[in-house]
Amino acid sequence: MAFERETLERRIHEFVENTDSVLDKKERFQLRDNEWNVAEAIEELRKGPAWAKSFFPCLYRPFDHRWIIYSKIILARDRGDLMAGMTRKNLGIVAARQSKEPFAALACNSLMTHKIVTVYDRSFLFPLYRYVAGHDSTSPLFGDGSRTCNISAKFAADLTSRLGLDWCESDSADPSSSVGPEDVFNFIYSIFHSPAYRIRHADALRIDFPRGPLTSDKKLFAALVEKGSELISLHLMESPALSNFITKYEQPGDHEVKKVRYAEPNPKAGIKAGRVYINDAQYFEGVPKEVWEFHIGGYQVCERWLKDRKGASSPPTTLTITRKSSSPSPKPSASCPKSTPSVPPGPCPKLIPPKNLCPLNTFVLGNCFQNRIQGA
């Protein structure tokens, strides 16, 4: 795994093509024969170039994508076809079955590791779609690229019967008369990011997969679907709103991350807005304190993201991503509190009338999807 694709490609090419002995390669790359055999892996990789097409982004920590080679020859545990489906157009919800930290759920559209929303416990991925099997070391990841919905048929039938709508897996579904997979995904995601929901169910969310309330109110369902879609776009760093930077990064220097710290506004010291320093001379200015302190589970997102790059000089793309993580979300509506992408917008308590979301009529995340997988 590496921060940049080019770095990983050079490393794998050297591993495969270099003529040094297997013992030398084990020492250089810090490898050992455990669940795979290094000599056999080198021999297998030299048989064909298919592995060169197996480089993919992988979610390593919240909002922190790195590059991985997803090949059964290289990986001791590749998590099979369900995880391989995340190399195609897909969505997934990352959540924990139990956690020592506050509850968190995060949208994902790539491969992922096992410590995304938890520091100490395993994270699970619930993909929205399953792709046709066919991932191996010598062929493309998938055959014809066909996919099936991973939403449980029982859950889909229960939800649509309450709403009086039809179930339709087609992308061209009519939202006025039917419900599709992404509608369900957005609805679930909006519930999990409701402040009222998290406060009310804080204890239960630590000990099992999250449960959520159902509704028979079509207007409420549509509103939550819309909020979920907006939030997912922010969390996947795809929203155009993230290009409206509120931070500045103007100091010259080598851009090396040395000592990360936050400085609160202090007019006497000449600090008009919050600053995030990456070294003694360079900093991001205009970072709100609530963004700096925001957590996903046990991770303080901004601090962890920068500290993981300590000792490295940040290229322009890295600096852009850092500024995006501190950008504001679209102007909040009357039903959505003021927020930033690092402080997830979610429906206010007033948006979810208790009479329309009866706690006795609930769904369990583990039962909403047919399959789930632990992070690699």
C-alpha positions as CSV (number, residue, x, y, z in Angstrom):
1,M,0.0,0.0,0.0
2,A,1.2,3.5,-0.8
3,F,0.1,7.1,-0.8
4,E,0.7,7.5,-4.6
5,R,-0.1,5.0,-7.3
6,E,3.3,5.6,-9.0
7,T,5.1,4.7,-5.9
8,L,3.3,1.4,-5.5
9,E,3.8,0.6,-9.2
10,R,7.5,1.1,-8.9
11,R,7.6,-1.1,-5.8
12,I,5.7,-4.0,-7.4
13,H,7.7,-3.8,-10.6
14,E,10.9,-4.0,-8.6
15,F,9.6,-6.9,-6.6
16,V,8.7,-8.8,-9.8
17,E,11.4,-7.9,-12.2
18,N,14.5,-7.3,-10.0
19,T,17.0,-10.3,-10.2
20,D,18.0,-10.2,-6.6
21,S,17.6,-13.3,-4.5
22,V,14.3,-14.1,-2.7
23,L,16.1,-13.6,0.6
24,D,17.2,-10.1,-0.4
25,K,13.7,-9.2,-1.5
26,K,12.3,-10.4,1.8
27,E,14.6,-8.2,3.7
28,R,14.1,-5.1,1.4
29,F,10.3,-5.3,1.4
30,Q,10.0,-6.7,4.9
31,L,8.2,-9.9,3.8
32,R,8.0,-13.3,5.2
33,D,6.4,-16.6,4.2
34,N,3.2,-16.9,6.2
35,E,-0.1,-17.1,4.4
36,W,1.7,-16.8,1.1
37,N,5.0,-17.9,-0.3
38,V,7.2,-15.1,-1.6
39,A,9.2,-17.2,-4.2
40,E,6.0,-18.7,-5.6
41,A,4.3,-15.3,-5.8
42,I,7.3,-13.8,-7.8
43,E,7.1,-16.8,-10.2
44,E,3.4,-16.5,-10.6
45,L,3.5,-12.7,-11.3
46,R,6.2,-13.2,-13.9
47,K,3.9,-15.5,-15.9
48,G,1.7,-12.7,-17.2
49,P,1.1,-8.9,-17.0
50,A,-2.5,-9.1,-15.6
51,W,-1.4,-7.8,-12.2
52,A,-0.4,-4.5,-13.8
53,K,-4.1,-3.7,-14.1
54,S,-4.8,-4.5,-10.5
55,F,-4.0,-1.1,-8.9
56,F,-6.9,0.5,-7.1
57,P,-7.7,3.2,-4.5
58,C,-8.4,1.8,-1.0
59,L,-10.0,3.6,1.9
60,Y,-7.4,3.3,4.7
61,R,-8.8,5.7,7.3
62,P,-11.8,8.2,7.2
63,F,-11.3,10.3,4.0
64,D,-7.8,8.8,3.6
65,H,-7.5,6.9,0.3
66,R,-4.3,5.1,-0.6
67,W,-3.3,2.7,-3.4
68,I,-3.3,-1.1,-3.2
69,I,-2.7,-3.9,-5.7
70,Y,-5.7,-6.1,-5.4
71,S,-4.4,-9.4,-6.6
72,K,-4.8,-12.9,-5.0
73,I,-1.1,-13.5,-5.7
74,I,0.0,-10.5,-3.6
75,L,-2.7,-10.3,-0.9
76,A,-2.8,-13.0,1.7
77,R,-6.5,-12.3,2.2
78,D,-8.3,-10.5,-0.6
79,R,-11.8,-10.9,0.9
80,G,-13.2,-12.4,-2.3
81,D,-15.6,-11.3,-4.9
82,L,-17.8,-9.2,-2.6
83,M,-14.9,-6.8,-1.8
84,A,-13.7,-7.0,-5.4
85,G,-17.0,-5.5,-6.4
86,M,-15.8,-2.3,-4.8
87,T,-13.3,-1.9,-7.6
88,R,-16.3,-1.2,-9.9
89,K,-19.1,1.4,-9.7
90,N,-20.5,0.7,-6.3
91,L,-21.4,2.2,-2.9
92,G,-21.1,0.7,0.5
93,I,-21.9,1.6,4.1
94,V,-19.0,1.0,6.6
95,A,-20.1,0.3,10.2
96,A,-19.1,-1.7,13.2
97,R,-20.9,-4.5,15.0
98,Q,-19.6,-3.2,18.3
99,S,-17.4,-0.4,19.3
100,K,-15.6,1.2,22.3
101,E,-15.9,4.6,20.6
102,P,-19.0,6.7,19.7
103,F,-21.0,5.3,16.8
104,A,-20.0,6.1,13.3
105,A,-21.0,5.1,9.8
106,L,-19.3,6.2,6.6
107,A,-20.0,5.9,2.9
108,C,-17.4,4.2,0.7
109,N,-17.0,3.7,-3.0
110,S,-13.7,1.8,-3.1
111,L,-11.8,-1.1,-1.5
112,M,-11.3,-0.6,2.3
113,T,-9.3,-1.8,5.2
114,H,-10.7,-3.0,8.6
115,K,-10.2,0.1,10.7
116,I,-12.3,2.7,9.1
117,V,-14.9,3.8,11.7
118,T,-13.3,2.1,14.7
119,V,-9.8,2.2,16.2
120,Y,-10.0,-1.0,18.2
121,D,-12.8,-3.0,16.6
122,R,-13.3,-4.3,13.1
123,S,-15.2,-2.3,10.5
124,F,-17.7,-4.1,8.2
125,L,-18.7,-3.2,4.7
126,F,-22.2,-3.5,3.3
127,P,-22.0,-3.1,-0.5
128,L,-25.0,-1.9,-2.4
129,Y,-24.3,-4.1,-5.4
130,R,-22.7,-7.5,-5.9
131,Y,-20.9,-8.1,-9.2
132,V,-20.5,-11.4,-11.1
133,A,-17.7,-13.5,-9.8
134,G,-14.5,-13.8,-11.8
135,H,-11.7,-12.1,-9.8
136,D,-8.4,-14.0,-10.1
137,S,-4.7,-13.3,-10.7
138,T,-4.7,-13.8,-14.5
139,S,-8.0,-12.4,-15.8
140,P,-9.9,-9.1,-15.5
141,L,-11.6,-8.7,-12.1
142,F,-15.0,-9.4,-13.6
143,G,-16.5,-11.1,-16.7
144,D,-19.3,-9.2,-18.2
145,G,-19.6,-6.6,-15.4
146,S,-23.2,-7.5,-14.6
147,R,-24.4,-6.8,-11.1
148,T,-27.2,-7.6,-8.7
149,C,-28.6,-5.6,-5.8
150,N,-27.4,-6.6,-2.4
151,I,-30.5,-5.2,-0.6
152,S,-32.4,-7.9,1.2
153,A,-35.6,-8.8,-0.7
154,K,-37.5,-9.1,2.6
155,F,-36.4,-5.7,3.8
156,A,-37.2,-4.1,0.4
157,A,-40.7,-5.7,0.5
158,D,-41.3,-4.4,4.1
159,L,-40.2,-0.9,3.3
160,T,-42.1,-0.6,0.0
161,S,-45.3,-2.0,1.5
162,R,-45.3,0.6,4.2
163,L,-44.8,3.4,1.7
164,G,-47.2,2.0,-0.9
165,L,-44.6,2.1,-3.6
166,D,-43.1,-0.5,-6.0
167,W,-39.6,-1.9,-5.8
168,C,-37.5,-1.2,-8.9
169,E,-33.8,-2.0,-9.4
170,S,-33.6,-0.1,-12.7
171,D,-31.7,3.3,-12.8
172,S,-34.7,4.7,-14.6
173,A,-37.2,4.1,-11.8
174,D,-39.9,6.7,-11.3
175,P,-39.4,8.2,-7.8
176,S,-43.1,9.1,-7.5
177,S,-44.2,5.5,-7.8
178,S,-41.2,3.3,-6.9
179,V,-38.2,2.9,-4.7
180,G,-34.7,1.8,-5.9
181,P,-31.5,0.5,-4.3
182,E,-29.9,3.9,-4.0
183,D,-33.0,5.4,-2.5
184,V,-32.8,2.8,0.3
185,F,-29.1,3.4,0.7
186,N,-29.6,7.2,1.0
187,F,-32.5,6.7,3.5
188,I,-30.4,4.5,5.8
189,Y,-27.4,6.8,5.6
190,S,-29.5,9.9,6.6
191,I,-30.9,8.0,9.6
192,F,-27.5,7.0,10.8
193,H,-26.4,10.7,10.7
194,S,-29.3,12.1,12.5
195,P,-28.1,13.8,15.7
196,A,-31.3,12.9,17.5
197,Y,-30.9,9.2,16.5
198,R,-27.3,9.0,17.7
199,I,-28.1,10.6,21.0
200,R,-31.2,8.5,21.7
201,H,-29.6,5.2,20.8
202,A,-26.0,5.9,21.9
203,D,-25.8,2.9,24.2
204,A,-27.4,0.4,21.8
205,L,-25.2,1.6,19.0
206,R,-22.1,0.4,20.9
207,I,-23.1,-3.2,21.2
208,D,-24.6,-4.4,17.9
209,F,-25.1,-3.4,14.3
210,P,-27.2,-0.2,14.2
211,R,-31.0,-0.4,14.1
212,G,-33.1,2.3,12.5
213,P,-36.7,3.4,12.4
214,L,-39.0,2.9,9.4
215,T,-41.6,5.2,8.1
216,S,-44.8,5.0,6.0
217,D,-44.7,8.8,5.3
218,K,-43.8,9.2,1.6
219,K,-42.8,12.9,2.0
220,L,-40.6,12.2,5.0
221,F,-39.0,9.3,3.1
222,A,-38.3,11.5,0.1
223,A,-36.8,14.2,2.3
224,L,-34.5,11.7,4.1
225,V,-33.4,10.2,0.7
226,E,-32.5,13.7,-0.5
227,K,-30.5,14.5,2.7
228,G,-28.7,11.2,2.5
229,S,-27.7,11.8,-1.1
230,E,-26.3,15.2,-0.2
231,L,-24.4,13.8,2.7
232,I,-22.9,10.9,0.7
233,S,-21.7,13.3,-2.0
234,L,-19.9,15.3,0.7
235,H,-18.4,12.2,2.4
236,L,-17.2,10.8,-0.9
237,M,-15.5,14.2,-1.6
238,E,-17.6,14.5,-4.8
239,S,-19.8,17.5,-4.0
240,P,-19.1,20.6,-6.0
241,A,-19.5,22.6,-2.7
242,L,-16.1,21.2,-1.6
243,S,-14.4,23.4,-4.2
244,N,-15.5,26.5,-2.4
245,F,-12.5,26.7,-0.1
246,I,-12.8,28.6,3.2
247,T,-9.1,28.0,4.1
248,K,-5.9,29.6,2.8
249,Y,-2.5,28.1,2.4
250,E,-0.1,30.7,1.2
251,Q,3.2,30.4,3.1
252,P,6.3,29.4,1.0
253,G,8.3,26.4,2.2
254,D,9.0,22.7,1.6
255,H,5.4,21.6,2.6
256,E,6.9,18.9,4.8
257,V,4.6,17.7,7.6
258,K,6.6,17.9,10.7
259,K,4.6,18.9,13.7
260,V,0.8,19.1,13.4
261,R,-1.0,21.4,15.8
262,Y,-4.1,23.7,15.9
263,A,-4.0,27.3,16.9
264,E,-7.2,29.0,17.9
265,P,-8.0,32.6,16.8
266,N,-5.9,35.0,18.9
267,P,-6.0,38.7,17.7
268,K,-3.2,39.7,20.1
269,A,-1.0,37.1,18.4
270,G,-2.1,38.1,14.9
271,I,-4.2,35.0,14.4
272,K,-7.5,36.1,13.0
273,A,-8.9,32.6,12.2
274,G,-8.1,29.0,13.3
275,R,-4.9,27.6,11.9
276,V,-3.6,24.1,11.4
277,Y,0.2,24.1,11.3
278,I,2.1,21.3,9.4
279,N,5.4,22.8,10.4
280,D,6.8,25.9,12.1
281,A,6.3,28.1,9.1
282,Q,3.4,26.7,7.0
283,Y,-0.3,26.4,8.0
284,F,-3.9,26.2,6.7
285,E,-5.7,29.3,7.9
286,G,-9.5,29.6,8.4
287,V,-10.1,26.1,9.8
288,P,-13.1,26.2,12.3
289,K,-12.4,24.5,15.6
290,E,-15.4,22.1,15.2
291,V,-13.8,20.9,12.0
292,W,-10.4,20.3,13.6
293,E,-12.0,18.5,16.5
294,F,-14.5,16.4,14.5
295,H,-14.3,12.6,15.0
296,I,-15.4,9.6,13.0
297,G,-15.6,7.0,15.6
298,G,-12.3,7.2,17.5
299,Y,-10.4,9.1,14.8
300,Q,-9.9,12.8,14.9
301,V,-10.1,13.1,11.2
302,C,-8.0,16.1,10.2
303,E,-5.3,15.5,12.8
304,R,-5.0,11.8,11.9
305,W,-4.9,12.5,8.2
306,L,-2.0,14.9,8.5
307,K,-0.1,13.0,11.1
308,D,-0.1,9.9,8.9
309,R,1.9,12.0,6.4
310,K,4.5,13.2,8.9
311,G,7.9,13.4,7.3
312,A,6.5,13.6,3.8
313,S,6.4,16.7,1.6
314,S,2.8,17.2,0.5
315,P,2.3,17.5,-3.3
316,P,-0.3,20.0,-4.6
317,T,-3.0,17.3,-4.8
318,T,-2.6,16.5,-1.2
319,L,-2.9,20.1,-0.2
320,T,-6.1,20.4,-2.3
321,I,-7.6,17.4,-0.5
322,T,-6.7,18.9,2.9
323,R,-8.5,22.2,1.9
324,K,-11.5,20.3,0.6
325,S,-11.9,18.6,4.0
326,S,-12.3,22.0,5.6
327,S,-14.7,23.4,3.0
328,P,-18.3,24.3,3.8
329,S,-21.3,22.3,2.7
330,P,-24.1,23.9,0.7
331,K,-26.1,26.5,2.5
332,P,-28.2,24.6,5.0
333,S,-31.9,24.4,4.6
334,A,-34.5,24.9,7.3
335,S,-34.4,21.2,8.0
336,C,-30.6,20.7,8.0
337,P,-28.3,22.3,10.6
338,K,-25.3,24.4,9.6
339,S,-22.5,22.0,8.8
340,T,-19.3,21.2,7.0
341,P,-18.4,18.0,5.3
342,S,-16.3,17.1,8.3
343,V,-19.2,17.8,10.6
344,P,-21.9,15.7,8.9
345,P,-25.1,17.5,8.0
346,G,-28.1,15.4,9.1
347,P,-31.8,15.8,9.6
348,C,-32.7,17.9,12.7
349,P,-34.9,16.2,15.3
350,K,-37.8,18.3,14.0
351,L,-37.4,16.7,10.6
352,I,-38.3,13.3,12.0
353,P,-41.6,13.4,13.9
354,P,-41.6,10.6,16.5
355,K,-45.2,9.6,15.4
356,N,-43.9,8.8,11.9
357,L,-40.8,6.9,13.0
358,C,-42.1,4.4,15.5
359,P,-39.2,2.7,17.5
360,L,-41.1,-0.6,17.4
361,N,-41.0,-0.6,13.6
362,T,-37.3,-0.8,12.9
363,F,-34.7,-2.2,10.6
364,V,-31.3,-3.8,11.5
365,L,-28.4,-2.9,9.2
366,G,-27.2,-6.5,9.3
367,N,-30.6,-7.6,7.9
368,C,-31.0,-4.9,5.2
369,F,-28.2,-6.4,3.1
370,Q,-27.9,-9.9,1.9
371,N,-24.1,-10.0,2.4
372,R,-21.4,-8.1,4.3
373,I,-17.7,-8.4,4.5
374,Q,-15.0,-7.4,7.0
375,G,-12.4,-4.9,5.8
376,A,-9.1,-6.3,4.5
